[in-house]
Amino acid sequence: MKLRFTFVMVALAASSASAQGVDWRVTPYLWGASIGGDIALGPVARDVDVEFSDLVNVLSGAALMHVEAQSDNHIVFGDLVWLALEPEEEIATIGGVAEAEVDTTIIELGYARDSDTYGLEVGLRYWDFDIEIDPALAAGVVRSDSWTDVFGGVRRTRELGSSWTLTTRANLGVGGSDLAIGFQMDFARELERGNAFVAGFKLLDIDYEESSVRGIPFVLDTTFFGATVGFMFD
């Protein structure tokens, strides 16, 4: 319900701001991500290896949206990724095999300067992970942790003909994480009324370790990578 309310408010704000000379772009999208890496809660660990073809089977919920507001060369942007995963494979670990559930929320807020070459982008990226690991012969472990990174990088949008544009972003984040890497390429095909189909690919890599979350270590070394497709409302 909260996510739906947020989307409605974003749409209303976009309609209002467009009359004030600010160009708003709202893009709901899908991310066919492969997910690989390691998660550990204290002594209980498991690998996460979700191929793109298996994502639909393990995905129990998702919400993804990108929003930008541009005036002249100045761009303010936000991005929401929420994924609820229940990997089906059972991995051998302490106490036998282990099942896992991972709820992921990633929110970006940032500023970028549009440029014919590469312009700067800076911002904040908020991470929230709820992880549950259930070994077959031991008590399950559940932990939630959240943190915020500062990120900086480069961004470029260029025209590829009369109706196509390519936007490239690359950034590094630190702060709460040891290191976070973001990379994204989006091809946009403009339609008659200014809206556009958008397709590309996106990578987020996170390396995070906390020595004590409610008494046990919390380790996350995971990469999200895959194709994206969406529709941009302008």
LUMROLUM-107324 format. One record per residue (C-alpha): y, z, x; residue in three letters. Coordinates in Angstrom, 2 decimals, decimal comma, always signed. Layout:
<rs>
<r <Y; Z; X>; "Ala">
...
</rs>
This chain:
<rs>
<r <+0,00; +0,00; +0,00>; "Met">
<r <+2,45; +0,85; +2,81>; "Lys">
<r <+1,77; -2,49; +4,53>; "Leu">
<r <+2,39; -4,41; +1,31>; "Arg">
<r <+5,64; -2,54; +0,76>; "Phe">
<r <+6,74; -3,36; +4,33>; "Thr">
<r <+6,04; -7,07; +3,84>; "Phe">
<r <+8,03; -7,14; +0,60>; "Val">
<r <+11,00; -5,42; +2,27>; "Met">
<r <+10,90; -7,90; +5,18>; "Val">
<r <+10,95; -10,84; +2,75>; "Ala">
<r <+13,90; -9,39; +0,82>; "Leu">
<r <+15,82; -8,71; +4,04>; "Ala">
<r <+15,20; -12,27; +5,20>; "Ala">
<r <+16,58; -13,71; +1,95>; "Ser">
<r <+19,68; -11,54; +2,18>; "Ser">
<r <+20,36; -12,20; +5,86>; "Ala">
<r <+19,98; -15,98; +5,59>; "Ser">
<r <+23,15; -16,04; +3,50>; "Ala">
<r <+24,99; -14,27; +6,36>; "Gln">
<r <+24,32; -16,90; +9,06>; "Gly">
<r <+21,21; -15,30; +10,54>; "Val">
<r <+18,13; -17,50; +10,74>; "Asp">
<r <+15,06; -15,48; +9,71>; "Trp">
<r <+11,51; -16,65; +10,39>; "Arg">
<r <+8,61; -14,75; +8,81>; "Val">
<r <+5,10; -15,79; +9,88>; "Thr">
<r <+1,93; -14,25; +8,43>; "Pro">
<r <-0,94; -15,36; +10,66>; "Tyr">
<r <-4,63; -15,07; +11,46>; "Leu">
<r <-5,97; -14,22; +14,91>; "Trp">
<r <-9,50; -15,32; +15,71>; "Gly">
<r <-9,76; -12,96; +18,63>; "Ala">
<r <-12,64; -12,33; +20,97>; "Ser">
<r <-12,62; -8,67; +22,00>; "Ile">
<r <-14,22; -7,38; +25,17>; "Gly">
<r <-14,04; -4,28; +27,32>; "Gly">
<r <-15,00; -0,63; +27,50>; "Asp">
<r <-14,15; +2,45; +25,44>; "Ile">
<r <-15,10; +6,03; +26,31>; "Ala">
<r <-14,58; +9,39; +24,66>; "Leu">
<r <-15,56; +12,03; +27,20>; "Gly">
<r <-19,16; +11,39; +28,30>; "Pro">
<r <-19,82; +9,05; +25,36>; "Val">
<r <-19,06; +5,41; +26,16>; "Ala">
<r <-19,87; +1,95; +24,90>; "Arg">
<r <-19,06; -1,65; +25,62>; "Asp">
<r <-17,18; -3,72; +23,07>; "Val">
<r <-18,13; -7,40; +23,06>; "Asp">
<r <-17,10; -9,29; +19,92>; "Val">
<r <-17,21; -13,07; +20,11>; "Glu">
<r <-14,85; -15,21; +18,05>; "Phe">
<r <-17,76; -16,45; +15,90>; "Ser">
<r <-18,76; -12,86; +15,06>; "Asp">
<r <-15,29; -11,54; +14,22>; "Leu">
<r <-15,53; -12,08; +10,45>; "Val">
<r <-18,80; -10,12; +10,34>; "Asn">
<r <-17,39; -7,05; +12,10>; "Val">
<r <-13,87; -7,11; +10,61>; "Leu">
<r <-13,42; -4,65; +7,75>; "Ser">
<r <-9,64; -5,09; +7,39>; "Gly">
<r <-6,68; -6,92; +8,94>; "Ala">
<r <-2,92; -7,48; +8,58>; "Ala">
<r <-0,88; -9,64; +10,98>; "Leu">
<r <+2,75; -10,74; +10,77>; "Met">
<r <+5,49; -11,95; +13,13>; "His">
<r <+9,20; -11,74; +12,21>; "Val">
<r <+12,24; -13,12; +14,05>; "Glu">
<r <+15,97; -13,07; +13,33>; "Ala">
<r <+18,13; -15,43; +15,40>; "Gln">
<r <+21,90; -15,78; +15,71>; "Ser">
<r <+23,10; -18,32; +18,28>; "Asp">
<r <+20,91; -17,69; +21,35>; "Asn">
<r <+20,08; -14,08; +20,47>; "His">
<r <+16,70; -13,27; +18,94>; "Ile">
<r <+15,43; -9,97; +17,58>; "Val">
<r <+11,71; -9,98; +16,84>; "Phe">
<r <+8,89; -7,81; +15,57>; "Gly">
<r <+5,13; -8,22; +15,42>; "Asp">
<r <+2,43; -6,30; +13,57>; "Leu">
<r <-1,31; -6,38; +14,34>; "Val">
<r <-3,70; -4,15; +12,39>; "Trp">
<r <-7,44; -4,65; +12,84>; "Leu">
<r <-10,33; -2,49; +11,62>; "Ala">
<r <-13,56; -3,29; +13,46>; "Leu">
<r <-17,16; -2,17; +13,02>; "Glu">
<r <-19,19; -3,90; +15,78>; "Pro">
<r <-22,76; -4,43; +14,61>; "Glu">
<r <-24,54; -4,37; +17,97>; "Glu">
<r <-25,90; -1,01; +19,08>; "Glu">
<r <-25,43; -0,36; +22,80>; "Ile">
<r <-27,62; +1,95; +24,88>; "Ala">
<r <-25,70; +5,03; +25,99>; "Thr">
<r <-26,06; +8,80; +26,24>; "Ile">
<r <-28,27; +10,06; +23,42>; "Gly">
<r <-29,89; +6,69; +22,76>; "Gly">
<r <-27,99; +3,82; +21,15>; "Val">
<r <-24,41; +4,09; +19,91>; "Ala">
<r <-22,47; +2,56; +17,04>; "Glu">
<r <-18,67; +2,35; +17,14>; "Ala">
<r <-15,71; +1,89; +14,81>; "Glu">
<r <-12,26; +0,96; +16,09>; "Val">
<r <-9,01; +0,82; +14,09>; "Asp">
<r <-6,20; -0,82; +16,04>; "Thr">
<r <-2,47; -0,90; +15,22>; "Thr">
<r <-0,08; -2,70; +17,58>; "Ile">
<r <+3,64; -2,99; +16,75>; "Ile">
<r <+6,21; -4,84; +18,85>; "Glu">
<r <+9,99; -4,65; +18,57>; "Leu">
<r <+12,07; -6,63; +21,02>; "Gly">
<r <+15,00; -8,79; +22,00>; "Tyr">
<r <+14,91; -12,26; +23,56>; "Ala">
<r <+17,50; -14,80; +24,60>; "Arg">
<r <+16,78; -18,39; +23,63>; "Asp">
<r <+17,07; -20,82; +26,53>; "Ser">
<r <+16,25; -24,40; +27,47>; "Asp">
<r <+14,57; -22,91; +30,53>; "Thr">
<r <+12,92; -19,48; +30,66>; "Tyr">
<r <+14,88; -16,62; +29,10>; "Gly">
<r <+14,33; -12,88; +29,29>; "Leu">
<r <+12,58; -10,81; +26,63>; "Glu">
<r <+12,43; -7,01; +26,54>; "Val">
<r <+11,12; -4,54; +24,01>; "Gly">
<r <+8,81; -1,74; +22,98>; "Leu">
<r <+5,14; -2,02; +22,10>; "Arg">
<r <+3,50; +0,78; +20,12>; "Tyr">
<r <-0,29; +1,21; +20,28>; "Trp">
<r <-2,43; +3,33; +17,97>; "Asp">
<r <-6,23; +3,49; +18,29>; "Phe">
<r <-8,68; +5,41; +16,11>; "Asp">
<r <-12,11; +5,34; +17,78>; "Ile">
<r <-15,44; +6,72; +16,59>; "Glu">
<r <-18,61; +6,52; +18,68>; "Ile">
<r <-21,88; +7,67; +17,08>; "Asp">
<r <-24,88; +8,01; +19,44>; "Pro">
<r <-28,22; +8,03; +17,64>; "Ala">
<r <-29,44; +11,29; +19,20>; "Leu">
<r <-26,17; +13,18; +19,67>; "Ala">
<r <-23,15; +14,25; +17,65>; "Ala">
<r <-20,57; +11,58; +17,01>; "Gly">
<r <-17,16; +11,71; +18,68>; "Val">
<r <-13,91; +10,76; +16,92>; "Val">
<r <-10,51; +10,60; +18,55>; "Arg">
<r <-7,11; +9,06; +17,78>; "Ser">
<r <-4,39; +8,41; +20,30>; "Asp">
<r <-1,09; +6,54; +20,28>; "Ser">
<r <+1,52; +5,68; +22,88>; "Trp">
<r <+4,50; +3,40; +23,50>; "Thr">
<r <+5,06; +0,94; +26,34>; "Asp">
<r <+8,23; -0,72; +27,54>; "Val">
<r <+7,64; -4,41; +28,20>; "Phe">
<r <+9,59; -7,19; +29,83>; "Gly">
<r <+8,89; -10,84; +30,48>; "Gly">
<r <+9,92; -14,43; +29,93>; "Val">
<r <+10,09; -16,67; +26,92>; "Arg">
<r <+10,77; -20,37; +26,41>; "Arg">
<r <+11,01; -22,61; +23,34>; "Thr">
<r <+11,16; -26,36; +23,86>; "Arg">
<r <+10,99; -29,40; +21,63>; "Glu">
<r <+7,97; -31,69; +21,77>; "Leu">
<r <+9,33; -34,55; +19,71>; "Gly">
<r <+11,24; -34,57; +16,44>; "Ser">
<r <+8,97; -32,18; +14,50>; "Ser">
<r <+7,08; -30,13; +17,13>; "Trp">
<r <+8,13; -27,15; +19,23>; "Thr">
<r <+6,27; -25,03; +21,77>; "Leu">
<r <+7,10; -21,36; +22,31>; "Thr">
<r <+5,63; -19,60; +25,35>; "Thr">
<r <+5,79; -15,86; +26,01>; "Arg">
<r <+4,50; -13,80; +28,94>; "Ala">
<r <+5,18; -10,11; +29,55>; "Asn">
<r <+4,01; -6,93; +31,25>; "Leu">
<r <+4,16; -3,44; +29,71>; "Gly">
<r <+3,95; +0,04; +31,21>; "Val">
<r <+4,73; +3,56; +30,10>; "Gly">
<r <+2,00; +5,06; +28,01>; "Gly">
<r <-0,55; +2,58; +29,38>; "Ser">
<r <-1,40; +2,06; +33,01>; "Asp">
<r <-0,77; -1,65; +32,42>; "Leu">
<r <-0,57; -3,97; +29,41>; "Ala">
<r <-0,41; -7,77; +29,65>; "Ile">
<r <+0,77; -10,08; +26,89>; "Gly">
<r <+0,64; -13,88; +26,80>; "Phe">
<r <+1,14; -16,26; +23,88>; "Gln">
<r <+1,63; -19,97; +23,19>; "Met">
<r <+2,61; -21,24; +19,72>; "Asp">
<r <+2,84; -24,87; +18,61>; "Phe">
<r <+4,95; -25,26; +15,45>; "Ala">
<r <+4,95; -28,34; +13,19>; "Arg">
<r <+8,16; -28,33; +11,14>; "Glu">
<r <+7,99; -29,37; +7,48>; "Leu">
<r <+10,69; -30,87; +5,27>; "Glu">
<r <+12,23; -27,60; +4,05>; "Arg">
<r <+12,33; -25,92; +7,47>; "Gly">
<r <+9,03; -24,09; +7,09>; "Asn">
<r <+6,31; -24,82; +9,63>; "Ala">
<r <+2,61; -24,65; +10,38>; "Phe">
<r <+2,03; -22,64; +13,57>; "Val">
<r <-1,07; -22,66; +15,79>; "Ala">
<r <-1,75; -21,46; +19,31>; "Gly">
<r <-3,43; -18,64; +21,17>; "Phe">
<r <-2,62; -15,05; +22,05>; "Lys">
<r <-3,81; -12,55; +24,66>; "Leu">
<r <-3,31; -8,79; +24,85>; "Leu">
<r <-4,94; -6,80; +27,64>; "Asp">
<r <-4,69; -3,00; +27,71>; "Ile">
<r <-5,70; -0,53; +30,42>; "Asp">
<r <-5,18; +3,04; +29,20>; "Tyr">
<r <-6,60; +6,39; +30,24>; "Glu">
<r <-5,68; +9,87; +29,03>; "Glu">
<r <-7,29; +12,85; +30,72>; "Ser">
<r <-7,38; +14,99; +27,59>; "Ser">
<r <-7,16; +14,04; +23,92>; "Val">
<r <-8,13; +17,17; +22,02>; "Arg">
<r <-10,11; +18,33; +25,03>; "Gly">
<r <-11,88; +15,17; +26,23>; "Ile">
<r <-10,88; +12,04; +28,21>; "Pro">
<r <-9,90; +8,92; +26,28>; "Phe">
<r <-10,46; +5,61; +28,09>; "Val">
<r <-9,62; +2,13; +26,80>; "Leu">
<r <-9,95; -1,02; +28,91>; "Asp">
<r <-9,97; -3,89; +26,43>; "Thr">
<r <-8,88; -7,52; +26,11>; "Thr">
<r <-8,00; -9,27; +22,83>; "Phe">
<r <-7,90; -13,06; +23,21>; "Phe">
<r <-8,18; -15,96; +20,80>; "Gly">
<r <-6,65; -18,68; +18,65>; "Ala">
<r <-3,90; -18,01; +16,10>; "Thr">
<r <-2,89; -19,96; +13,01>; "Val">
<r <-0,14; -19,16; +10,54>; "Gly">
<r <+2,60; -20,42; +8,25>; "Phe">
<r <+6,25; -19,79; +9,12>; "Met">
<r <+8,74; -19,27; +6,30>; "Phe">
<r <+12,26; -20,18; +7,46>; "Asp">
</rs>
